[in-house]
Amino acid sequence: MKHLHDHGICHRDLKPENFLFLDKREEAEIKIIDFGLSKKFDHAEMMSEMKTIVGTPFYVAPEVLSGNYDR
């Protein structure tokens, strides 16, 4: 997540179903999928607030439900 945030991307729908292993090996890389609700910020927007209430209901953060959150 830090890598995404450092590059101006906020996923906005993190949940267990959106984390997959590359293969069945014990040391397999983990992948994050489903960027359909993600938001890309340009440099000028990096600290701007988001207001859209998005995400999967059982996993949405309270800040998102309040309609006032940032990356």
A tleap script that builds the chain and sets N, CA, C and O, in Angstrom:
source leaprc.protein.ff14SB
mol = sequence {
  NMET LYS HIE LEU HIE ASP HIE GLY ILE CYS
  HIE ARG ASP LEU LYS PRO GLU ASN PHE LEU
  PHE LEU ASP LYS ARG GLU GLU ALA GLU ILE
  LYS ILE ILE ASP PHE GLY LEU SER LYS LYS
  PHE ASP HIE ALA GLU MET MET SER GLU MET
  LYS THR ILE VAL GLY THR PRO PHE TYR VAL
  ALA PRO GLU VAL LEU SER GLY ASN TYR ASP
  CARG
}
set mol.1.N position { 0.820 -1.177 0.000 }
set mol.1.CA position { 0.000 0.000 0.000 }
set mol.1.C position { 0.875 1.256 0.000 }
set mol.1.O position { 0.556 2.247 -0.656 }
set mol.2.N position { 1.962 1.198 0.733 }
set mol.2.CA position { 2.849 2.365 0.740 }
set mol.2.C position { 3.335 2.677 -0.669 }
set mol.2.O position { 3.391 3.840 -1.067 }
set mol.3.N position { 3.684 1.648 -1.418 }
set mol.3.CA position { 4.148 1.856 -2.796 }
set mol.3.C position { 3.057 2.549 -3.617 }
set mol.3.O position { 3.342 3.505 -4.339 }
set mol.4.N position { 1.826 2.080 -3.514 }
set mol.4.CA position { 0.723 2.715 -4.246 }
set mol.4.C position { 0.553 4.163 -3.810 }
set mol.4.O position { 0.464 5.063 -4.646 }
set mol.5.N position { 0.507 4.387 -2.493 }
set mol.5.CA position { 0.308 5.748 -1.987 }
set mol.5.C position { 1.448 6.673 -2.395 }
set mol.5.O position { 1.222 7.837 -2.725 }
set mol.6.N position { 2.672 6.155 -2.372 }
set mol.6.CA position { 3.820 6.963 -2.792 }
set mol.6.C position { 3.721 7.368 -4.259 }
set mol.6.O position { 4.327 8.356 -4.674 }
set mol.7.N position { 2.956 6.606 -5.050 }
set mol.7.CA position { 2.778 6.902 -6.470 }
set mol.7.C position { 1.417 7.534 -6.761 }
set mol.7.O position { 0.972 7.560 -7.909 }
set mol.8.N position { 0.758 8.044 -5.712 }
set mol.8.CA position { -0.477 8.793 -5.902 }
set mol.8.C position { -1.694 7.946 -6.212 }
set mol.8.O position { -2.637 8.438 -6.833 }
set mol.9.N position { -1.703 6.682 -5.796 }
set mol.9.CA position { -2.842 5.804 -6.063 }
set mol.9.C position { -3.478 5.378 -4.752 }
set mol.9.O position { -2.796 4.907 -3.842 }
set mol.10.N position { -4.781 5.546 -4.665 }
set mol.10.CA position { -5.552 5.085 -3.516 }
set mol.10.C position { -6.499 3.988 -4.015 }
set mol.10.O position { -7.341 4.250 -4.874 }
set mol.11.N position { -6.373 2.770 -3.491 }
set mol.11.CA position { -7.130 1.609 -3.984 }
set mol.11.C position { -8.630 1.757 -3.708 }
set mol.11.O position { -9.428 1.564 -4.625 }
set mol.12.N position { -9.027 2.077 -2.530 }
set mol.12.CA position { -10.402 2.338 -2.063 }
set mol.12.C position { -11.330 1.123 -2.008 }
set mol.12.O position { -12.533 1.295 -1.810 }
set mol.13.N position { -10.816 -0.096 -2.176 }
set mol.13.CA position { -11.665 -1.279 -2.003 }
set mol.13.C position { -10.838 -2.459 -1.510 }
set mol.13.O position { -10.924 -3.562 -2.048 }
set mol.14.N position { -10.026 -2.209 -0.466 }
set mol.14.CA position { -9.204 -3.294 0.076 }
set mol.14.C position { -10.073 -4.245 0.888 }
set mol.14.O position { -10.843 -3.826 1.751 }
set mol.15.N position { -9.933 -5.524 0.595 }
set mol.15.CA position { -10.651 -6.590 1.303 }
set mol.15.C position { -9.906 -7.882 1.007 }
set mol.15.O position { -9.151 -7.943 0.037 }
set mol.16.N position { -10.099 -8.912 1.818 }
set mol.16.CA position { -9.344 -10.155 1.615 }
set mol.16.C position { -9.458 -10.718 0.199 }
set mol.16.O position { -8.481 -11.263 -0.316 }
set mol.17.N position { -10.599 -10.604 -0.431 }
set mol.17.CA position { -10.798 -11.143 -1.777 }
set mol.17.C position { -9.933 -10.461 -2.835 }
set mol.17.O position { -9.738 -11.010 -3.920 }
set mol.18.N position { -9.416 -9.280 -2.536 }
set mol.18.CA position { -8.603 -8.543 -3.501 }
set mol.18.C position { -7.103 -8.748 -3.307 }
set mol.18.O position { -6.295 -8.027 -3.893 }
set mol.19.N position { -6.731 -9.730 -2.487 }
set mol.19.CA position { -5.336 -10.128 -2.319 }
set mol.19.C position { -5.203 -11.562 -2.809 }
set mol.19.O position { -5.900 -12.455 -2.327 }
set mol.20.N position { -4.312 -11.781 -3.764 }
set mol.20.CA position { -4.095 -13.111 -4.333 }
set mol.20.C position { -2.615 -13.448 -4.318 }
set mol.20.O position { -1.764 -12.567 -4.433 }
set mol.21.N position { -2.317 -14.740 -4.174 }
set mol.21.CA position { -0.942 -15.203 -4.287 }
set mol.21.C position { -0.630 -15.487 -5.750 }
set mol.21.O position { -1.499 -15.927 -6.502 }
set mol.22.N position { 0.607 -15.236 -6.148 }
set mol.22.CA position { 1.033 -15.463 -7.521 }
set mol.22.C position { 0.939 -16.944 -7.901 }
set mol.22.O position { 0.558 -17.288 -9.020 }
set mol.23.N position { 1.295 -17.814 -6.949 }
set mol.23.CA position { 1.202 -19.262 -7.170 }
set mol.23.C position { 1.052 -19.947 -5.808 }
set mol.23.O position { 0.806 -19.272 -4.807 }
set mol.24.N position { 1.193 -21.253 -5.755 }
set mol.24.CA position { 0.950 -22.006 -4.522 }
set mol.24.C position { 2.181 -22.180 -3.636 }
set mol.24.O position { 2.094 -22.802 -2.577 }
set mol.25.N position { 3.317 -21.643 -4.050 }
set mol.25.CA position { 4.533 -21.751 -3.230 }
set mol.25.C position { 4.361 -20.975 -1.928 }
set mol.25.O position { 3.662 -19.963 -1.888 }
set mol.26.N position { 5.002 -21.453 -0.867 }
set mol.26.CA position { 4.925 -20.783 0.433 }
set mol.26.C position { 5.493 -19.370 0.375 }
set mol.26.O position { 5.020 -18.482 1.084 }
set mol.27.N position { 6.512 -19.155 -0.469 }
set mol.27.CA position { 7.132 -17.825 -0.574 }
set mol.27.C position { 6.601 -17.020 -1.770 }
set mol.27.O position { 7.252 -16.081 -2.227 }
set mol.28.N position { 5.439 -17.388 -2.261 }
set mol.28.CA position { 4.853 -16.714 -3.429 }
set mol.28.C position { 4.574 -15.238 -3.134 }
set mol.28.O position { 4.236 -14.859 -2.012 }
set mol.29.N position { 4.725 -14.424 -4.172 }
set mol.29.CA position { 4.398 -12.999 -4.053 }
set mol.29.C position { 2.894 -12.839 -3.888 }
set mol.29.O position { 2.105 -13.651 -4.371 }
set mol.30.N position { 2.522 -11.778 -3.199 }
set mol.30.CA position { 1.107 -11.453 -3.054 }
set mol.30.C position { 0.781 -10.314 -4.013 }
set mol.30.O position { 1.575 -9.389 -4.189 }
set mol.31.N position { -0.370 -10.391 -4.618 }
set mol.31.CA position { -0.794 -9.388 -5.599 }
set mol.31.C position { -2.081 -8.725 -5.117 }
set mol.31.O position { -2.933 -9.373 -4.508 }
set mol.32.N position { -2.211 -7.449 -5.389 }
set mol.32.CA position { -3.450 -6.722 -5.103 }
set mol.32.C position { -4.180 -6.564 -6.428 }
set mol.32.O position { -3.585 -6.157 -7.426 }
set mol.33.N position { -5.474 -6.887 -6.437 }
set mol.33.CA position { -6.261 -6.814 -7.669 }
set mol.33.C position { -7.445 -5.864 -7.498 }
set mol.33.O position { -7.667 -5.325 -6.414 }
set mol.34.N position { -8.186 -5.670 -8.553 }
set mol.34.CA position { -9.437 -4.913 -8.602 }
set mol.34.C position { -9.245 -3.430 -8.266 }
set mol.34.O position { -9.562 -2.979 -7.166 }
set mol.35.N position { -8.731 -2.708 -9.219 }
set mol.35.CA position { -8.505 -1.273 -9.049 }
set mol.35.C position { -9.653 -0.445 -9.639 }
set mol.35.O position { -9.469 0.726 -9.972 }
set mol.36.N position { -10.827 -1.051 -9.766 }
set mol.36.CA position { -11.974 -0.376 -10.366 }
set mol.36.C position { -12.454 0.857 -9.613 }
set mol.36.O position { -13.001 1.775 -10.225 }
set mol.37.N position { -12.259 0.895 -8.296 }
set mol.37.CA position { -12.682 2.052 -7.496 }
set mol.37.C position { -11.504 2.941 -7.105 }
set mol.37.O position { -11.669 3.897 -6.348 }
set mol.38.N position { -10.321 2.627 -7.617 }
set mol.38.CA position { -9.129 3.378 -7.222 }
set mol.38.C position { -9.156 4.802 -7.764 }
set mol.38.O position { -9.896 5.126 -8.693 }
set mol.39.N position { -8.328 5.634 -7.155 }
set mol.39.CA position { -8.220 7.037 -7.567 }
set mol.39.C position { -6.751 7.349 -7.736 }
set mol.39.O position { -5.940 7.043 -6.862 }
set mol.40.N position { -6.404 7.962 -8.867 }
set mol.40.CA position { -5.035 8.393 -9.151 }
set mol.40.C position { -4.956 9.891 -8.958 }
set mol.40.O position { -5.753 10.641 -9.523 }
set mol.41.N position { -4.002 10.326 -8.164 }
set mol.41.CA position { -3.801 11.744 -7.887 }
set mol.41.C position { -2.604 12.260 -8.657 }
set mol.41.O position { -1.582 11.581 -8.756 }
set mol.42.N position { -2.727 13.457 -9.201 }
set mol.42.CA position { -1.526 14.083 -9.749 }
set mol.42.C position { -0.824 14.804 -8.596 }
set mol.42.O position { -1.344 14.856 -7.482 }
set mol.43.N position { 0.342 15.350 -8.867 }
set mol.43.CA position { 1.151 15.952 -7.795 }
set mol.43.C position { 0.392 17.052 -7.044 }
set mol.43.O position { 0.505 17.143 -5.822 }
set mol.44.N position { -0.364 17.873 -7.737 }
set mol.44.CA position { -1.089 18.983 -7.098 }
set mol.44.C position { -2.220 18.495 -6.200 }
set mol.44.O position { -2.620 19.209 -5.280 }
set mol.45.N position { -2.740 17.303 -6.445 }
set mol.45.CA position { -3.871 16.771 -5.680 }
set mol.45.C position { -3.458 15.866 -4.518 }
set mol.45.O position { -4.325 15.397 -3.782 }
set mol.46.N position { -2.186 15.613 -4.336 }
set mol.46.CA position { -1.724 14.571 -3.417 }
set mol.46.C position { -2.347 14.645 -2.023 }
set mol.46.O position { -2.586 13.596 -1.425 }
set mol.47.N position { -2.613 15.791 -1.496 }
set mol.47.CA position { -3.179 15.893 -0.153 }
set mol.47.C position { -4.657 16.293 -0.173 }
set mol.47.O position { -5.222 16.628 0.868 }
set mol.48.N position { -5.275 16.259 -1.336 }
set mol.48.CA position { -6.690 16.633 -1.405 }
set mol.48.C position { -7.562 15.554 -0.776 }
set mol.48.O position { -7.179 14.386 -0.708 }
set mol.49.N position { -8.719 15.956 -0.326 }
set mol.49.CA position { -9.649 15.032 0.316 }
set mol.49.C position { -10.583 14.425 -0.712 }
set mol.49.O position { -10.895 15.035 -1.734 }
set mol.50.N position { -11.025 13.206 -0.417 }
set mol.50.CA position { -12.008 12.530 -1.260 }
set mol.50.C position { -13.346 12.562 -0.530 }
set mol.50.O position { -13.395 12.548 0.700 }
set mol.51.N position { -14.410 12.604 -1.290 }
set mol.51.CA position { -15.744 12.693 -0.699 }
set mol.51.C position { -16.650 11.546 -1.127 }
set mol.51.O position { -17.674 11.301 -0.489 }
set mol.52.N position { -16.290 10.838 -2.200 }
set mol.52.CA position { -17.124 9.765 -2.728 }
set mol.52.C position { -17.124 8.575 -1.775 }
set mol.52.O position { -16.064 8.096 -1.375 }
set mol.53.N position { -18.304 8.104 -1.416 }
set mol.53.CA position { -18.424 6.936 -0.544 }
set mol.53.C position { -18.394 5.697 -1.431 }
set mol.53.O position { -19.362 5.393 -2.129 }
set mol.54.N position { -17.263 4.982 -1.394 }
set mol.54.CA position { -17.053 3.795 -2.234 }
set mol.54.C position { -16.498 2.659 -1.390 }
set mol.54.O position { -16.012 2.881 -0.281 }
set mol.55.N position { -16.570 1.448 -1.913 }
set mol.55.CA position { -16.003 0.291 -1.250 }
set mol.55.C position { -17.045 -0.768 -0.980 }
set mol.55.O position { -18.230 -0.576 -1.250 }
set mol.56.N position { -16.595 -1.882 -0.448 }
set mol.56.CA position { -17.468 -2.990 -0.096 }
set mol.56.C position { -17.999 -2.753 1.315 }
set mol.56.O position { -17.209 -2.553 2.237 }
set mol.57.N position { -19.324 -2.773 1.504 }
set mol.57.CA position { -19.925 -2.372 2.784 }
set mol.57.C position { -19.275 -2.945 4.044 }
set mol.57.O position { -19.069 -2.197 5.000 }
set mol.58.N position { -18.951 -4.211 4.089 }
set mol.58.CA position { -18.379 -4.788 5.315 }
set mol.58.C position { -16.944 -4.373 5.578 }
set mol.58.O position { -16.426 -4.633 6.663 }
set mol.59.N position { -16.284 -3.734 4.616 }
set mol.59.CA position { -14.872 -3.373 4.750 }
set mol.59.C position { -14.603 -1.875 4.671 }
set mol.59.O position { -13.448 -1.459 4.761 }
set mol.60.N position { -15.621 -1.069 4.508 }
set mol.60.CA position { -15.432 0.379 4.353 }
set mol.60.C position { -14.986 1.006 5.672 }
set mol.60.O position { -15.550 0.721 6.729 }
set mol.61.N position { -13.968 1.861 5.596 }
set mol.61.CA position { -13.474 2.569 6.778 }
set mol.61.C position { -14.466 3.639 7.211 }
set mol.61.O position { -15.164 4.209 6.373 }
set mol.62.N position { -14.536 3.918 8.508 }
set mol.62.CA position { -15.442 4.973 9.003 }
set mol.62.C position { -15.204 6.328 8.336 }
set mol.62.O position { -16.147 7.091 8.123 }
set mol.63.N position { -13.947 6.627 8.007 }
set mol.63.CA position { -13.632 7.904 7.350 }
set mol.63.C position { -14.311 7.999 5.985 }
set mol.63.O position { -14.755 9.074 5.580 }
set mol.64.N position { -14.387 6.885 5.287 }
set mol.64.CA position { -15.034 6.877 3.978 }
set mol.64.C position { -16.537 7.103 4.144 }
set mol.64.O position { -17.146 7.848 3.375 }
set mol.65.N position { -17.123 6.465 5.138 }
set mol.65.CA position { -18.563 6.638 5.380 }
set mol.65.C position { -18.895 8.078 5.756 }
set mol.65.O position { -19.993 8.558 5.473 }
set mol.66.N position { -17.960 8.760 6.389 }
set mol.66.CA position { -18.199 10.166 6.753 }
set mol.66.C position { -18.102 11.077 5.531 }
set mol.66.O position { -18.532 12.229 5.580 }
set mol.67.N position { -17.532 10.560 4.422 }
set mol.67.CA position { -17.416 11.343 3.198 }
set mol.67.C position { -16.325 12.382 3.224 }
set mol.67.O position { -16.391 13.375 2.500 }
set mol.68.N position { -15.295 12.161 4.073 }
set mol.68.CA position { -14.207 13.124 4.196 }
set mol.68.C position { -12.928 12.368 4.538 }
set mol.68.O position { -12.613 12.175 5.712 }
set mol.69.N position { -12.195 11.942 3.521 }
set mol.69.CA position { -10.992 11.147 3.754 }
set mol.69.C position { -9.936 11.504 2.732 }
set mol.69.O position { -10.226 12.133 1.714 }
set mol.70.N position { -8.699 11.095 3.012 }
set mol.70.CA position { -7.615 11.319 2.064 }
set mol.70.C position { -6.897 10.000 1.822 }
set mol.70.O position { -7.324 8.955 2.314 }
set mol.71.N position { -5.817 10.048 1.069 }
set mol.71.CA position { -5.154 8.806 0.693 }
set mol.71.C position { -4.605 8.092 1.882 }
set mol.71.O position { -4.012 7.022 1.741 }
savepdb mol mol.pdb
quit
